[in-house]
Amino acid sequence: MSLELAKLIHTAYKNRDVIKKIVKWFLIAGAAAALFVYIIIATVFTVIQGIGKVSDNSVNPNLASFVEFQSFSYKTIDGETWYDFKHPYYFPTLGVLTQGVLLDFAKVGQKHIAWDIADSPNRTTEVRAFADGEVVAVNDNILIHTTRRWKFCANESGVCWYVVAETADVQYGCGYEIFIQHADSLTTQYCHLASEPALKVGDKVTGGQVIGYQGSTGWATGKHLHFALWRDNEPIDPSYAFSQTSLSDWQQ
C-alpha cells in the first residue's frame, strides 16, 4: 500500500463522523429530489385528464351501437362490502380508454377515480345514460374571464381557491356535467360534455338515452368523457361494471 493511500485512509478514519453526516445529508437530499420529481409527475397525471391519443382519421362503422349489460357486483374503492346492481345498463360512450382509475397518486392533487373515454375529434360522439334513473344535478363548472385562481392544499378536494386582481380565461373541473341517480343508491357522473345539457334536475332518463356529446369543456386536454360511478358519495371503479370488456370492442 502506498504512503499516499495510507494517509488518505487515515484521514478518512479520523473524519469518519463528518463523512457520515455528509453521506446522510446527501441521501436525504437525493430522496427529497426524487420526491419532488414524483410530485411533479403525479400532479400532471392526476390533474390533467384525457392524455391518451385518438386518431383523427379512425373509422368505426358501428359507432351507433351500444351494448346492453344486465348486472354486476361491485364495492366502493375504499370499502369492503360487495353490492349487486341487477338492472340493465349500457356503456356510456364510444371511443378509446385514455385514462383509468389512478389511486397511487391519491395524496397528490386529486385522485382520478373514473374512466376517460375519448373518440376522434372529427366526430360527434354521443354520451348515453348508464341506466334508468333521475337527473339529480346539472353543472357547468366553467369559469371564463374570472379573477379566481386555484392552488393545491390539504383540504378534502386537494384544491383551494383565491382571488386576484386581473381576470384571465380559466376553465376548471368537469365543465358541463350531469349526475344521474339510479337504483340501489348508484349514481353516475358525466363530465366535459360539449354543450350545456338539455336535461334538468328531476328529469327521468332511460338506460341508453342520449344525454349529451363528448366535449372538452372544463379542465381537459381534448375531447373525451370523464365517466364516474358512485354509491352514497363513495367512488366505484368502473371496471366492475365493464369487466366483460377491455374496450377492445370500441377501440379505433
C-alpha positions as CSV (number, residue, x, y, z in Angstrom):
1,M,0.0,0.0,0.0
2,S,1.4,3.4,-1.0
3,L,2.1,6.1,1.6
4,E,-0.4,8.4,-0.1
5,L,-3.2,5.8,0.1
6,A,-2.4,5.1,3.8
7,K,-2.6,8.8,4.6
8,L,-5.9,9.1,2.8
9,I,-7.4,6.2,4.7
10,H,-6.1,7.5,8.0
11,T,-7.6,11.0,7.2
12,A,-10.9,9.4,6.3
13,Y,-10.9,7.4,9.5
14,K,-10.2,10.5,11.6
15,N,-13.1,12.4,9.9
16,R,-15.5,9.5,9.8
17,D,-18.2,11.3,11.8
18,V,-18.1,14.2,9.4
19,I,-18.2,11.8,6.4
20,K,-21.2,10.0,7.9
21,K,-23.1,13.3,8.2
22,I,-22.2,14.2,4.6
23,V,-23.4,10.9,3.3
24,K,-26.6,11.1,5.4
25,W,-27.5,14.6,4.1
26,F,-26.6,13.5,0.6
27,L,-29.1,10.6,0.9
28,I,-31.7,13.0,2.3
29,A,-31.2,15.5,-0.5
30,G,-31.4,12.7,-3.0
31,A,-34.6,11.4,-1.5
32,A,-36.1,14.9,-1.4
33,A,-35.2,15.4,-5.1
34,A,-36.8,12.1,-6.0
35,L,-40.0,13.0,-4.1
36,F,-40.1,16.4,-5.8
37,V,-39.9,14.8,-9.3
38,Y,-42.6,12.2,-8.2
39,I,-44.9,15.0,-7.1
40,I,-44.5,16.9,-10.4
41,I,-45.1,13.7,-12.5
42,A,-48.0,12.6,-10.3
43,T,-49.6,16.0,-10.4
44,V,-49.5,16.1,-14.2
45,F,-51.1,12.6,-14.5
46,T,-53.8,13.1,-11.8
47,V,-54.9,16.7,-12.6
48,I,-54.8,16.7,-16.3
49,Q,-57.3,14.3,-17.9
50,G,-57.6,12.8,-21.3
51,I,-53.9,12.2,-22.0
52,G,-54.4,9.3,-24.5
53,K,-54.1,9.6,-28.2
54,V,-57.0,9.2,-30.6
55,S,-56.6,9.3,-34.4
56,D,-58.5,12.0,-36.3
57,N,-58.9,9.6,-39.2
58,S,-60.1,6.5,-37.5
59,V,-63.4,5.0,-38.6
60,N,-65.8,2.9,-36.6
61,P,-68.7,1.6,-38.7
62,N,-70.6,0.6,-35.5
63,L,-70.4,4.0,-33.8
64,A,-74.2,4.0,-33.1
65,S,-74.1,0.5,-31.5
66,F,-74.2,0.5,-27.7
67,V,-74.0,-2.8,-25.8
68,E,-76.5,-3.6,-23.0
69,F,-75.3,-5.4,-19.9
70,Q,-77.5,-7.0,-17.3
71,S,-75.9,-7.0,-13.8
72,F,-72.6,-6.7,-12.0
73,S,-71.1,-6.9,-8.5
74,Y,-69.0,-4.2,-7.1
75,K,-67.6,-2.5,-4.0
76,T,-66.5,1.1,-3.4
77,I,-62.8,1.9,-3.8
78,D,-62.3,2.3,-0.1
79,G,-64.9,-0.2,1.1
80,E,-65.0,-3.9,1.7
81,T,-68.8,-4.7,1.3
82,W,-69.9,-6.1,-2.0
83,Y,-73.1,-5.0,-3.7
84,D,-75.1,-6.1,-6.7
85,F,-76.6,-3.9,-9.4
86,K,-79.2,-6.2,-11.1
87,H,-80.6,-3.8,-13.7
88,P,-79.9,-3.3,-17.4
89,Y,-77.2,-0.8,-18.1
90,Y,-75.1,0.5,-21.0
91,F,-71.6,1.5,-21.9
92,P,-71.9,5.4,-21.7
93,T,-70.0,6.4,-24.9
94,L,-67.7,5.1,-27.6
95,G,-64.0,5.5,-28.1
96,V,-60.7,4.6,-26.5
97,L,-60.0,4.3,-22.8
98,T,-57.3,7.0,-22.4
99,Q,-57.1,7.0,-18.6
100,G,-58.5,4.8,-15.9
101,V,-58.6,4.9,-12.1
102,L,-55.4,6.3,-10.5
103,L,-55.0,5.6,-6.8
104,D,-51.3,5.6,-6.4
105,F,-51.3,9.4,-6.5
106,A,-54.1,9.8,-4.0
107,K,-52.2,12.2,-1.9
108,V,-51.2,14.5,-4.7
109,G,-53.7,16.9,-6.2
110,Q,-56.9,15.0,-6.9
111,K,-57.4,11.2,-7.3
112,H,-58.6,10.1,-10.8
113,I,-61.5,7.9,-9.8
114,A,-63.2,7.5,-13.2
115,W,-62.6,6.4,-16.8
116,D,-61.7,8.8,-19.5
117,I,-63.1,7.6,-22.9
118,A,-62.1,9.6,-26.0
119,D,-63.4,9.4,-29.5
120,S,-62.0,11.0,-32.6
121,P,-62.2,14.8,-32.6
122,N,-63.7,15.0,-36.1
123,R,-66.9,13.1,-35.0
124,T,-69.9,14.0,-32.9
125,T,-69.9,11.2,-30.3
126,E,-73.0,10.5,-28.2
127,V,-73.0,10.2,-24.4
128,R,-75.7,8.0,-23.1
129,A,-77.3,7.3,-19.7
130,F,-75.7,4.4,-17.9
131,A,-79.2,3.1,-16.8
132,D,-82.7,4.2,-15.9
133,G,-82.6,7.0,-13.4
134,E,-83.3,10.6,-12.5
135,V,-81.1,13.6,-13.1
136,V,-80.0,15.0,-9.7
137,A,-77.5,17.7,-10.8
138,V,-76.6,19.6,-13.9
139,N,-73.5,21.8,-13.6
140,D,-71.3,23.9,-15.8
141,N,-68.2,24.3,-13.7
142,I,-66.8,26.7,-16.3
143,L,-65.1,29.9,-15.2
144,I,-64.4,32.4,-18.0
145,H,-62.7,35.8,-17.6
146,T,-62.5,35.2,-13.9
147,T,-60.3,36.5,-11.1
148,R,-60.4,33.2,-9.3
149,R,-57.3,31.1,-9.2
150,W,-56.5,27.7,-7.6
151,K,-53.6,26.1,-5.7
152,F,-53.1,22.7,-4.1
153,C,-53.9,22.5,-0.4
154,A,-54.7,19.9,2.2
155,N,-58.5,20.0,2.2
156,E,-60.8,17.2,1.0
157,S,-60.7,18.1,-2.7
158,G,-57.0,19.0,-2.7
159,V,-57.7,22.4,-4.3
160,C,-58.1,25.8,-2.7
161,W,-59.4,28.9,-4.5
162,Y,-58.3,32.6,-4.1
163,V,-59.0,35.9,-5.8
164,V,-56.6,38.1,-7.8
165,A,-57.0,41.5,-9.4
166,E,-56.5,40.6,-13.1
167,T,-59.0,38.4,-15.0
168,A,-58.0,35.6,-17.2
169,D,-59.6,32.8,-19.2
170,V,-59.8,29.8,-16.9
171,Q,-61.6,26.6,-17.2
172,Y,-61.8,24.3,-14.2
173,G,-63.2,20.9,-13.3
174,C,-65.8,18.9,-15.2
175,G,-67.1,21.6,-17.5
176,Y,-70.7,20.7,-18.4
177,E,-71.6,17.7,-16.3
178,I,-74.6,15.6,-15.4
179,F,-75.3,13.4,-12.3
180,I,-77.9,10.7,-12.6
181,Q,-79.3,8.7,-9.6
182,H,-80.0,5.1,-10.4
183,A,-81.5,2.2,-8.4
184,D,-79.7,0.8,-5.4
185,S,-78.1,4.1,-4.4
186,L,-75.9,4.1,-7.5
187,T,-75.0,7.5,-9.1
188,T,-73.2,8.2,-12.4
189,Q,-71.3,11.3,-13.4
190,Y,-70.7,12.5,-16.9
191,C,-68.1,15.3,-17.4
192,H,-66.7,17.5,-20.2
193,L,-69.9,17.5,-22.3
194,A,-69.7,19.5,-25.4
195,S,-72.5,21.9,-24.6
196,E,-75.0,22.9,-21.9
197,P,-77.2,19.8,-21.3
198,A,-80.8,20.0,-22.2
199,L,-81.7,17.9,-19.2
200,K,-82.8,19.5,-16.0
201,V,-82.8,18.3,-12.4
202,G,-85.7,16.0,-11.8
203,D,-85.9,14.7,-15.4
204,K,-86.3,10.9,-15.8
205,V,-83.9,9.1,-18.2
206,T,-83.8,5.6,-19.6
207,G,-80.8,3.5,-20.0
208,G,-79.1,4.2,-23.3
209,Q,-80.8,7.5,-23.7
210,V,-78.6,10.2,-25.3
211,I,-77.9,12.9,-22.7
212,G,-75.1,14.8,-24.4
213,Y,-72.0,14.6,-26.5
214,Q,-68.3,14.2,-25.8
215,G,-66.5,17.6,-25.5
216,S,-63.6,19.3,-23.8
217,T,-65.3,21.8,-21.5
218,G,-63.7,22.3,-18.1
219,W,-60.3,21.1,-17.3
220,A,-59.5,18.8,-20.2
221,T,-56.7,18.5,-22.8
222,G,-59.1,17.2,-25.5
223,K,-62.5,15.8,-26.4
224,H,-63.5,12.9,-24.1
225,L,-66.0,11.7,-21.5
226,H,-65.0,11.5,-17.8
227,F,-67.3,8.8,-16.5
228,A,-67.6,8.0,-12.8
229,L,-69.6,5.7,-10.7
230,W,-70.6,6.5,-7.1
231,R,-72.5,4.8,-4.2
232,D,-73.6,7.2,-1.4
233,N,-70.8,9.6,-2.4
234,E,-68.1,6.8,-2.3
235,P,-66.4,6.2,-5.7
236,I,-66.5,2.9,-7.6
237,D,-64.1,1.6,-10.1
238,P,-66.0,1.4,-13.4
239,S,-64.1,-1.8,-14.2
240,Y,-66.6,-3.7,-12.0
241,A,-69.4,-2.7,-14.4
242,F,-67.5,-3.4,-17.6
243,S,-65.3,-6.4,-16.7
244,Q,-67.0,-8.1,-19.7
245,T,-64.9,-5.9,-22.0
246,S,-61.5,-4.3,-22.1
247,L,-62.9,-1.7,-24.5
248,S,-61.4,-3.7,-27.4
249,D,-64.9,-3.7,-29.0
250,W,-64.8,0.1,-29.1
251,Q,-61.2,1.0,-29.7
252,Q,-60.2,2.6,-33.0
